[in-house]
Amino acid sequence: KQSLDLQSPEFLAYQAPELLDEHQHNEVSDVFSLGCVIYEIATGVRAFPGTSPDLVIDAIKTSRPLSPTRLVPFLPISLEQQLYEMLERDPKRRMQSASQILADLQRIRRDRTSISIKTGAHIPAATSNDWPWLFACVSLIVVLAYLIWGREQQTIVVETSNAANSMEVVVPTVLPLTTDVGMELHAVISPHGNQFAYAWQGPNDVSTNIYLRLITSSEPFQLSHSDYTEQFPCWSPDGNRIAFVRVEGQISSIVVISALGGTEQVIYELDGRITSSIDWSADGQHIAFAFRDEKSIGVTELNVRNRSIRVLVSDGSLTTRFESPAYSNDNSWLAYVRRQQLGREDIFLLSRDSGESTPLTLDHAEIRGLAWCNDSQHLIASSSRSGLPTLWRFSIEPSPPTLVAGAGINATFPSIARHDNALVHTIETAEIDIVEKSFDETDGEETILIHSSRHDFAPMLSYDGKKLAFVSNRTGFEEIWVADADGTNPEPVTALRQPLIGMPYWSSNNQQLLFASYHESHRDLYVVPAGGGRVIDATGPIDTAISGSFGRDSDYVYYRNERNETYIYNRASGKRLEPPVSGMWYTRFDPFDLDGAFFVRRNSSQEFSVHRLDLRNNTSEIPILISNGKPRSLYVDQSSLYWLESDNSVTQPGIQHLWRYDRRLKDSAQVTSLTGMMPRHYGFTIGPNGNSVIYGKLSETQTDIVLIRDFE
């Protein structure tokens, strides 16, 4: 038996708020304590964590526990609702009795259906096989609660058996490290786990700089002070220095500085882009980074001492991208992410002995950061393999991945301390609403048409102006939804449970929707009835498509394949036709002139032009001038052609300029500017009256850095 200090965080974490104010103990306060216990059984973490009594007491009195279904995505929402009722701060609004708790648990168990995870991965918590065990444990706790209610206890004891003493069970501790306003990005924990570095634009900064924080402190220390964008910090293996990336125009530099601050040293400059996080090898000799320049894309290794570089992996494809290189602690492996298309990403392992790369994953799911575990046999990566991103543990040996306890939904960019059982990651919360913005220069007001707590984007109005199709991940996976034109009565029309779905396009008769998806394990175009139903391949078995649109007849689909070749597919005959003109990048047919279409031609890597296609004569007119860069998301109505342009290539929410080409006057002009558009969500549509634009806008975003102690 081990006595506990009644003022210790371990004891206070289970106390009802009224008991902390020295009110009388009763059955309802025990309901709160029992809720804390059930919360910890279900999620693996405490409802109210804290390293000191004051932190725990403040959490109980002022904060709401993290959503259990965000910590463990496969818990039933009904259990989460019950826990919140048990953990209600106001005793009068709290569940009142153990009999009520037991009845609700029995109902949850009865209603609980078996969970089928499409990936077949082992889930360490809350799988269908675990539920009888979980229910039995909770029921036992309730029975014990019946036995002890009403008895005064002066000493809290924990009984352990000899068998239990032989194996220590450590529960991961989850602690939020930052709650600052703005975007805290690319957090990396120091080798000894006592501090972390991150990129942040502080309240008085004009740009994003590198900051340091002690784990035990709430005060950030600004390490760099330039007026340029600084990102992707990484620690030297001894913890004495930090390297990071600085972007000045078209030049990306790798800069090294002491962790105590002081003089900076630029050790490498690239006329191009360093595209993701960088990593310092365990022996301190190399820094690996992913790059993109005018000639190629790849992963490079920089020798820190002599400044020489060695390209490890490269590719000349326009659609390939490399990200997140990371050295194993024994220097045997370099892991990296290879992206074939947006969202179609896998982890590869490069042997440092042979130089050969082999895939570790074949999920084709979005990967947002990875880090090696200290045993050099496992990786922690943020993957959307089962819907929204969360942290998974992958083994380099053949075995299914497992979820990381304590890491919830939207957990990204993990970083692991080399000499400590500690991990930091970033939780991103963002709401994307579909809004309508008037073209009226006097007000230009925006009205929210579609809102949820998740992402709603890529709207497309039907040609009769009655229905609005859009993409939403409010079910956990991106699906196609259809609502009335004013945003009311939204209903899902697909249930594919795939990580990424492209913008929907209507057929001319408003009966079908065309969209891109990984429905059949590879990216292709698919068609679904506008009212929901069977999803079918839109381009047949001949080819796979990455983008496209219906032709004037919905039996014809214009598409572009992975080799950037454009074709026309006749769905009725199953034949593939050559395009009427060459160089078509993507096409939007003209529903108001069945003999015409518009298409974008790619003239070079940086130059694009828009043309009108005469389908009767298979000819194209002279290009419609594009003022700046690549046009995005062409939209055609009866009098105009619309497209988006940006001032710069953006990776964060930015400003997109909406341009209109008057088909009668044959003249183009900027109409308005749209803020808060994410690069993946460039889709827009013109309002029913032709005097507004509807688009997906990032309405609220926040990033916070979270620490998980004892995550292994």
C-alpha positions in Angstrom: 0.0 0.0 0.0 1.2 3.5 -0.9 -0.3 6.6 0.7 -0.8 9.6 -1.5 -0.3 13.2 -0.6 -3.8 14.8 -0.6 -2.4 18.0 -2.1 -0.4 16.3 -4.9 -1.4 16.8 -8.6 -2.0 13.0 -8.8 -4.7 13.3 -6.1 -6.2 16.7 -7.0 -6.7 15.7 -10.7 -9.7 13.6 -9.7 -11.4 16.1 -7.3 -14.7 17.8 -8.2 -14.4 21.6 -8.3 -16.8 22.1 -5.4 -14.5 20.0 -3.2 -11.6 22.3 -4.1 -13.7 25.1 -2.6 -14.1 23.0 0.6 -17.8 22.2 0.0 -19.2 19.1 1.5 -18.5 15.8 -0.2 -21.5 14.0 -1.7 -22.6 11.5 -4.4 -22.6 14.1 -7.1 -18.9 15.0 -6.4 -18.0 11.4 -6.7 -19.7 11.3 -10.2 -17.1 14.0 -11.2 -14.2 11.9 -9.9 -15.6 8.8 -11.6 -15.8 10.7 -14.8 -12.1 11.5 -14.5 -11.3 7.8 -14.1 -13.5 6.7 -17.1 -12.0 9.5 -19.2 -8.5 8.2 -18.4 -9.4 4.6 -19.2 -10.9 5.6 -22.5 -8.3 8.0 -23.7 -5.1 7.0 -21.9 -4.5 10.5 -20.6 -5.8 12.5 -17.6 -8.8 14.8 -18.0 -7.0 17.5 -16.1 -3.2 17.1 -16.5 -0.7 19.3 -14.7 2.7 19.1 -13.1 1.8 21.3 -10.1 -1.3 21.6 -7.7 -2.0 25.1 -9.0 -2.1 24.0 -12.7 -4.4 21.1 -11.9 -6.8 23.2 -9.8 -6.9 25.9 -12.5 -7.6 23.3 -15.2 -10.5 21.8 -13.2 -12.1 25.1 -12.4 -11.7 26.9 -15.8 -11.0 24.4 -18.6 -12.9 21.7 -20.5 -11.1 18.4 -21.1 -9.9 17.7 -24.6 -12.5 15.9 -26.8 -12.1 12.2 -26.2 -13.0 11.5 -29.8 -10.2 13.7 -30.9 -7.7 11.9 -28.6 -9.0 8.5 -29.7 -10.9 8.9 -33.0 -12.8 5.6 -32.7 -14.6 6.2 -29.4 -18.3 6.6 -29.7 -19.6 10.1 -29.6 -22.2 8.9 -27.0 -19.4 8.1 -24.6 -17.9 11.6 -25.1 -21.3 13.2 -24.4 -21.7 11.1 -21.2 -18.2 12.1 -20.0 -18.9 15.7 -20.4 -22.1 15.4 -18.4 -20.1 13.7 -15.7 -17.4 16.3 -15.7 -19.8 19.3 -15.7 -18.4 22.0 -13.3 -21.8 22.9 -12.0 -23.0 20.1 -9.7 -26.7 20.9 -10.5 -26.1 20.2 -14.2 -24.0 17.1 -13.6 -25.1 13.5 -13.8 -26.7 12.9 -10.4 -26.2 9.1 -9.6 -24.2 6.0 -10.3 -27.3 4.2 -11.4 -27.7 6.7 -14.2 -24.1 6.3 -15.2 -24.4 2.5 -15.3 -27.6 2.6 -17.3 -26.0 4.9 -19.9 -22.9 2.7 -20.2 -25.1 -0.3 -20.8 -27.0 1.6 -23.5 -23.7 2.7 -25.1 -22.5 -0.9 -25.1 -25.8 -2.2 -26.5 -25.8 0.4 -29.3 -22.2 0.1 -30.1 -21.6 -1.6 -33.4 -18.4 -3.2 -34.5 -15.8 -0.9 -35.9 -14.4 -1.7 -39.3 -11.2 0.2 -40.2 -10.6 0.2 -43.9 -6.8 0.0 -43.5 -6.9 -3.0 -41.2 -4.5 -1.2 -38.8 -4.4 -2.3 -35.1 -5.9 0.4 -32.9 -4.4 0.3 -29.4 -7.5 1.9 -27.8 -11.2 1.6 -28.2 -11.3 -1.1 -30.9 -14.3 -3.4 -31.0 -12.4 -6.1 -29.2 -11.4 -3.7 -26.5 -14.9 -2.6 -25.7 -15.9 -5.6 -23.5 -12.8 -5.1 -21.4 -13.3 -1.3 -21.2 -17.0 -1.8 -20.2 -16.1 -4.4 -17.6 -13.5 -2.1 -16.0 -15.8 0.8 -15.9 -18.7 -1.4 -14.5 -16.3 -2.6 -11.8 -15.4 0.9 -10.9 -19.1 1.8 -10.6 -19.7 -1.2 -8.3 -16.8 -0.1 -6.2 -18.2 3.3 -6.1 -21.5 1.9 -4.8 -19.6 0.2 -2.0 -17.6 3.2 -0.8 -20.2 6.1 -1.1 -21.0 7.5 2.2 -17.8 6.3 3.9 -15.4 8.9 5.1 -11.8 8.2 4.0 -8.8 9.9 5.6 -6.2 8.1 3.5 -6.3 7.3 -0.2 -4.5 4.0 -0.9 -3.4 2.2 -4.0 -3.1 -1.5 -3.8 -0.8 -3.4 -6.2 -0.1 -7.1 -6.5 3.3 -8.6 -6.8 2.6 -9.4 -10.5 1.7 -5.8 -11.1 4.8 -4.6 -9.3 7.0 -6.5 -11.8 5.9 -4.3 -14.7 5.5 -0.6 -14.4 2.7 0.9 -16.5 3.3 4.5 -17.4 0.4 6.6 -18.7 1.4 9.2 -21.3 1.1 12.8 -20.0 -0.3 15.4 -22.4 0.6 19.0 -21.7 -0.2 22.0 -23.9 3.0 24.1 -24.3 1.7 27.2 -26.2 -1.6 29.0 -26.5 -0.3 32.1 -28.1 -2.3 34.0 -30.7 -1.2 33.2 -34.3 0.5 30.3 -36.0 3.2 28.4 -34.1 4.8 26.2 -36.7 7.5 23.5 -37.1 8.1 22.8 -33.4 11.1 20.6 -32.6 12.1 19.4 -29.2 15.7 19.5 -28.0 17.7 16.3 -27.7 17.4 16.2 -23.9 13.7 17.2 -24.0 14.0 20.3 -21.8 13.2 23.0 -24.4 11.8 23.4 -27.9 12.2 25.7 -30.9 9.5 26.8 -33.3 8.7 29.4 -35.9 6.3 32.2 -34.9 5.3 35.7 -35.9 5.0 37.4 -32.6 2.7 40.3 -31.9 5.4 42.9 -32.6 7.1 41.1 -35.5 6.9 42.0 -39.1 7.9 38.5 -40.2 8.1 34.9 -39.0 11.1 34.3 -36.8 12.6 31.4 -34.7 11.8 31.2 -31.0 12.9 29.0 -28.1 10.9 28.0 -25.0 11.8 26.0 -22.0 9.3 23.2 -21.3 8.8 24.6 -17.8 8.4 28.3 -18.9 5.7 30.2 -20.6 8.0 33.0 -21.8 9.4 32.7 -25.4 12.9 33.7 -26.3 13.4 35.2 -29.8 16.4 33.6 -31.3 16.4 35.3 -34.8 15.5 38.8 -35.7 15.5 39.2 -39.5 12.8 40.8 -41.6 12.6 37.7 -43.8 10.6 34.5 -43.4 12.4 32.0 -41.1 11.1 28.4 -40.7 11.9 24.7 -40.2 14.3 24.8 -37.2 16.2 21.7 -36.2 18.6 20.9 -33.3 22.2 19.8 -33.5 22.6 16.4 -31.9 24.4 17.9 -28.9 21.6 20.5 -28.4 24.0 23.4 -28.6 23.0 24.8 -32.0 20.0 25.3 -34.1 19.8 25.3 -37.9 16.8 26.9 -39.7 15.7 28.0 -43.2 15.5 31.7 -44.2 13.7 32.7 -47.4 14.7 36.0 -49.1 12.9 36.3 -52.4 13.9 33.3 -54.6 16.9 32.4 -52.3 16.6 29.9 -49.5 19.4 29.8 -47.0 20.3 27.4 -44.2 21.4 29.4 -41.2 23.1 28.1 -38.0 23.0 29.9 -34.6 23.9 29.0 -31.0 20.9 27.9 -28.9 21.9 30.8 -26.6 21.7 33.3 -29.4 24.5 35.4 -30.9 26.1 35.5 -34.4 24.4 33.7 -37.2 26.3 31.7 -39.8 24.9 31.1 -43.3 26.2 27.7 -44.4 24.3 27.1 -47.6 22.3 29.1 -50.2 19.9 27.7 -52.8 18.5 29.5 -55.8 15.2 27.8 -55.3 13.0 26.5 -52.5 13.7 24.3 -49.5 10.2 22.8 -49.4 9.9 21.3 -45.9 11.6 20.6 -42.5 15.3 19.9 -42.4 17.1 17.4 -40.1 20.6 17.2 -38.5 22.2 13.7 -38.5 23.0 12.0 -35.2 26.7 12.2 -35.9 26.5 16.0 -36.5 28.1 15.9 -39.9 25.1 16.4 -42.2 21.9 18.3 -42.7 19.3 16.8 -45.0 16.6 19.0 -46.8 14.1 18.7 -49.6 14.5 21.2 -52.5 12.9 22.4 -55.6 14.7 24.5 -58.3 14.3 25.2 -62.0 15.8 21.9 -63.0 14.7 19.2 -60.5 13.1 18.3 -57.3 14.7 16.1 -54.7 16.4 15.4 -51.3 20.0 16.7 -50.7 22.5 16.1 -48.0 24.7 19.0 -46.9 28.1 18.4 -45.2 28.1 20.9 -42.3 32.0 21.1 -42.2 33.0 21.5 -45.8 29.7 22.8 -47.2 29.6 20.2 -50.0 26.2 18.8 -51.1 25.1 15.4 -52.4 21.8 14.8 -54.0 20.3 11.6 -52.6 17.0 11.5 -54.5 15.8 13.5 -57.4 12.9 13.6 -59.9 12.2 15.9 -62.8 8.4 15.4 -62.7 6.2 18.4 -62.2 3.8 16.6 -60.0 6.4 14.9 -57.6 7.5 16.5 -54.4 9.8 15.4 -51.5 9.3 16.4 -47.9 10.3 15.8 -44.3 13.7 14.1 -44.5 14.7 12.6 -41.2 17.8 10.6 -40.0 17.5 7.6 -37.8 19.4 7.8 -34.5 21.8 5.1 -35.7 22.4 6.9 -39.0 21.4 3.8 -40.9 18.4 5.3 -42.6 17.1 8.5 -44.0 13.3 8.6 -44.1 11.4 11.0 -46.4 8.0 11.7 -47.9 7.4 11.4 -51.6 4.3 13.1 -53.0 3.1 12.0 -56.4 0.0 14.2 -56.3 -1.6 16.3 -53.7 -2.6 14.0 -50.9 -1.1 11.0 -52.5 2.0 10.6 -50.3 4.1 7.8 -48.9 7.1 7.3 -46.6 10.3 6.0 -48.1 13.4 4.7 -46.4 16.8 5.4 -48.0 19.6 3.1 -46.9 22.7 5.2 -46.1 24.9 2.2 -47.0 23.4 1.2 -50.3 21.7 4.4 -51.3 18.6 2.5 -52.3 15.1 3.7 -51.4 12.2 1.4 -50.6 8.6 2.4 -49.6 7.6 2.0 -46.0 3.9 2.8 -46.6 1.6 2.3 -49.5 -1.4 4.2 -48.0 -1.2 7.1 -50.5 -2.4 9.2 -47.6 -1.3 12.8 -46.7 1.7 12.8 -44.5 2.3 15.9 -42.4 5.7 15.4 -40.7 7.6 12.4 -39.4 10.2 11.6 -36.7 12.3 8.6 -35.7 11.8 6.9 -32.4 15.0 6.4 -30.4 15.3 2.7 -31.2 15.7 3.5 -34.9 13.2 0.8 -35.7 10.0 2.9 -35.6 8.8 6.1 -37.0 6.1 8.4 -35.8 4.2 10.2 -38.6 1.2 12.3 -39.0 -1.0 10.5 -41.5 -4.6 10.9 -42.8 -4.7 7.2 -43.5 -8.0 6.9 -41.6 -9.5 10.3 -42.2 -8.3 13.4 -40.4 -4.6 13.6 -39.6 -3.3 12.0 -36.4 -0.1 10.4 -35.2 0.7 6.8 -36.2 3.7 4.6 -35.2 5.2 2.7 -38.2 7.8 -0.1 -37.9 10.5 -0.7 -40.4 9.7 -4.4 -40.1 6.5 -5.8 -41.6 3.8 -5.0 -39.1 0.6 -2.9 -39.0 0.9 0.7 -37.8 -0.6 1.7 -34.4 -2.0 5.0 -33.1 0.1 7.0 -30.7 -1.7 7.2 -27.3 -2.4 10.8 -26.3 -2.2 12.3 -29.8 -5.6 13.5 -31.0 -7.1 14.5 -34.3 -5.2 17.2 -36.3 -1.9 16.2 -34.7 0.8 17.1 -37.1 4.6 17.5 -37.4 5.9 15.3 -34.6 9.4 15.8 -33.1 11.0 13.3 -30.6 13.8 14.0 -28.1 16.9 11.9 -28.8 17.6 11.2 -25.1 14.1 11.4 -23.5 10.8 9.7 -23.8 9.1 12.9 -25.0 7.4 14.1 -28.1 6.1 17.4 -29.2 3.6 18.0 -32.1 1.4 20.7 -33.4 -2.4 20.6 -33.2 -4.0 22.6 -36.0 -7.6 23.7 -35.7 -9.2 25.4 -38.7 -12.7 26.2 -39.9 -13.3 26.8 -43.5 -16.7 28.2 -44.3 -18.4 28.7 -47.6 -19.1 32.4 -47.9 -20.7 34.7 -50.6 -19.0 38.0 -51.3 -20.7 40.8 -53.2 -19.0 42.5 -56.2 -20.4 45.8 -54.9 -17.4 48.0 -54.2 -19.3 50.1 -51.6 -19.8 47.2 -49.2 -18.2 44.0 -50.5 -19.8 42.3 -47.6 -19.5 38.5 -47.0 -22.3 36.2 -45.9 -21.7 32.7 -44.6 -23.7 30.2 -46.6 -22.4 26.9 -45.2 -20.7 26.5 -41.8 -19.5 23.6 -39.7 -16.7 23.0 -37.2 -14.6 21.4 -40.0 -13.7 22.2 -43.6 -16.4 23.2 -46.2 -14.9 24.3 -49.5 -14.8 24.0 -53.3 -18.4 25.2 -54.0 -19.9 24.9 -57.4 -23.4 26.2 -58.4 -25.5 24.1 -60.7 -26.2 25.7 -64.1 -29.8 26.2 -63.3 -28.8 28.1 -60.2 -30.8 25.8 -57.8 -28.2 23.6 -56.1 -24.7 24.1 -54.6 -22.3 21.2 -54.6 -19.3 21.4 -52.3 -16.7 19.3 -50.4 -16.8 18.8 -46.7 -14.9 16.7 -44.2 -17.5 17.1 -41.4 -18.0 13.3 -41.3 -14.2 12.7 -40.8 -13.5 12.1 -44.5 -13.9 14.5 -47.4 -17.2 13.8 -49.3 -19.3 15.5 -51.9 -22.3 17.3 -50.5 -25.2 19.1 -52.2 -27.3 21.9 -50.7 -29.8 24.4 -51.9 -28.4 27.5 -53.6 -28.6 29.4 -50.3 -26.7 26.8 -48.4 -29.6 25.2 -46.6 -30.5 21.5 -46.5 -27.0 20.1 -47.1 -26.9 16.3 -47.8 -23.9 14.0 -48.6 -24.0 12.4 -52.0 -20.9 10.2 -51.6 -19.6 7.9 -48.8 -16.2 7.0 -50.1 -14.2 7.5 -46.9 -11.2 8.7 -48.8 -8.8 11.3 -47.5 -9.0 13.7 -50.4 -11.7 14.7 -53.0 -11.4 17.3 -55.7 -13.8 20.0 -56.6 -17.2 18.9 -58.0 -18.3 20.0 -61.5 -21.8 19.8 -62.8 -23.0 18.2 -66.0 -24.9 20.5 -68.4 -28.2 18.9 -67.4 -27.5 19.4 -63.7 -28.0 15.6 -63.0 -24.4 14.5 -62.4 -21.2 15.6 -60.6 -17.7 14.9 -61.8 -14.8 15.0 -59.2 -11.3 13.6 -58.6 -10.7 11.0 -55.9 -8.7 8.0 -54.8 -11.8 5.9 -54.7 -10.2 2.9 -56.3 -6.7 3.3 -54.7 -5.4 5.6 -57.4 -6.3 9.2 -58.4 -9.0 9.3 -61.1 -12.1 11.1 -62.2 -15.5 9.8 -61.0 -19.1 10.5 -61.6 -22.0 10.4 -59.1 -25.6 11.3 -59.5 -26.4 14.7 -57.9 -28.9 13.1 -55.6 -26.5 10.4 -54.5 -25.9 6.9 -55.7 -23.4 4.7 -57.3 -19.9 6.2 -58.0 -18.4 5.2 -61.3 -15.1 5.7 -63.1 -15.5 8.7 -65.5 -12.5 7.8 -67.8 -12.8 4.0 -68.1 -10.0 1.5 -67.8 -7.9 3.1 -70.6 -6.3 5.9 -68.5 -6.2 7.5 -65.1 -7.0 11.2 -64.8 -5.9 13.9 -62.3 -8.3 16.7 -63.4 -11.0 17.3 -65.9 -14.5 18.4 -66.6 -17.6 17.4 -68.5 -18.0 18.3 -72.2 -21.1 19.8 -73.7 -22.6 16.3 -73.5 -22.1 14.6 -70.2 -21.0 11.5 -72.0 -17.8 13.3 -72.9 -15.1 14.0 -70.3 -12.1 16.2 -71.0 -9.3 15.2 -68.7 -5.6 15.4 -68.1 -3.6 12.3 -67.0 -0.5 11.9 -64.8 1.7 12.5 -67.8 0.1 15.9 -68.3 -1.5 14.7 -71.6 -5.0 15.8 -72.4 -7.7 13.6 -73.9 -11.4 13.3 -74.4 -13.2 10.2 -73.2 -16.5 9.1 -74.7 -18.3 7.3 -71.8 -20.9 5.8 -74.0 -18.5 4.1 -76.5 -15.6 3.7 -74.1 -13.2 5.3 -76.6 -10.5 7.8 -76.0 -10.3 10.7 -78.5 -7.4 13.0 -79.2 -8.1 16.6 -78.2 -9.1 19.0 -81.0 -6.0 21.2 -80.3 -2.7 20.5 -78.6 -1.4 21.9 -75.3 -4.7 21.8 -73.4 -3.9 21.9 -69.7 -7.5 21.8 -68.5 -10.8 22.6 -70.0 -14.2 24.1 -69.0 -16.9 23.7 -71.6 -19.4 26.5 -72.3 -22.9 25.4 -71.1 -24.4 28.4 -72.9 -22.8 27.8 -76.2 -22.6 24.1 -77.0 -20.1 24.8 -79.8 -17.6 26.4 -77.5 -15.3 25.7 -74.6 -12.4 27.4 -72.7 -9.1 25.9 -71.9 -5.8 26.7 -70.2 -2.6 26.1 -72.2 0.7 25.6 -70.3 3.3 27.5 -72.3 6.2 27.0 -69.8 6.6 26.2 -66.2 5.7 29.8 -65.2 3.5 30.9 -68.2 -0.1 30.0 -68.8 -2.7 31.4 -71.1 -6.5 31.0 -71.6 -8.1 30.2 -74.9 -11.5 29.7 -76.4 -12.0 26.5 -78.3 -14.4 26.4 -81.3 -15.7 22.8 -81.2 -17.2 23.1 -84.7 -13.9 23.9 -86.5 -11.6 22.4 -83.8 -9.7 25.7 -83.7 -8.7 28.0 -80.9 -8.7 31.8 -80.8 -5.8 34.0 -79.7 -5.2 33.7 -76.0 -7.1 35.8 -73.5 -4.3 37.7 -71.7 -3.4 36.5 -68.2 -1.8 39.3 -66.1 0.1 37.3 -63.6 1.0 33.6 -63.5 -1.2 30.5 -63.5 -5.0 30.9 -63.7 -6.9 28.8 -61.2 -10.4 27.3 -61.2 -11.9 28.6 -64.4 -15.6 29.4 -64.2 -17.8 30.1 -67.2 -21.2 31.9 -67.3 -23.3 33.3 -70.1 -21.4 36.6 -70.4 -18.1 36.2 -68.7 -15.1 33.9 -67.9 -13.7 34.1 -64.4 -10.4 32.9 -62.9 -8.2 33.4 -59.8 -4.6 34.7 -59.7 -2.2 35.3 -56.8 0.5 37.8 -56.3 2.9 35.1 -55.2 3.0 31.3 -54.9 1.5 30.8 -51.4 1.6 27.9 -49.0 -0.4 29.6 -46.3 -3.8 31.3 -46.5 -3.4 34.3 -48.8 -5.1 36.8 -51.1 -6.4 35.6 -54.5 -7.5 38.1 -57.1 -10.7 37.3 -59.1 -10.5 38.3 -62.7 -13.3 38.5 -65.3 -13.1 38.4 -69.0 -16.1 40.0 -70.7 -17.0 37.8 -73.7 -18.8 40.6 -75.5 -16.2 43.3 -75.0 -13.3 40.9 -75.1 -11.7 42.7 -72.3 -10.4 41.5 -68.8 -10.3 43.3 -65.5 -9.9 42.4 -61.8 -13.2 42.2 -60.0 -12.3 41.7 -56.4 -9.9 40.1 -54.0 -10.6 37.1 -51.8 -8.8 36.6 -48.5 -8.2 33.4 -46.5 -8.0 31.0 -49.4 -5.9 27.9 -48.9 -3.9 26.7 -51.9 -5.8 23.4 -52.0 -9.2 25.2 -51.8 -9.0 27.5 -54.8 -12.4 26.5 -56.0 -15.1 29.1 -56.4 -18.4 29.7 -58.2 -20.3 32.8 -59.2 -23.6 33.6 -57.3 -27.0 33.0 -58.8 -27.5 36.7 -59.7 -24.0 37.1 -61.3 -23.0 39.8 -58.8 -21.2 37.8 -56.2 -18.6 35.1 -55.7 -18.9 32.0 -53.5 -15.8 30.4 -52.1 -14.2 28.5 -49.2 -12.7 30.9 -46.7 -10.5 30.1 -43.7 -12.6 31.7 -41.0 -10.7 30.6 -37.9 -7.3 29.0 -37.5 -5.1 28.2 -34.5 -2.0 26.1 -34.0 -0.8 25.0 -30.6 2.2 23.0 -29.6 1.6 19.9 -27.3 4.0 17.8 -25.3 3.5 14.1 -24.8 5.6 12.6 -22.0 6.1 8.8 -21.9 4.6 8.4 -25.3 6.4 5.1 -25.8 
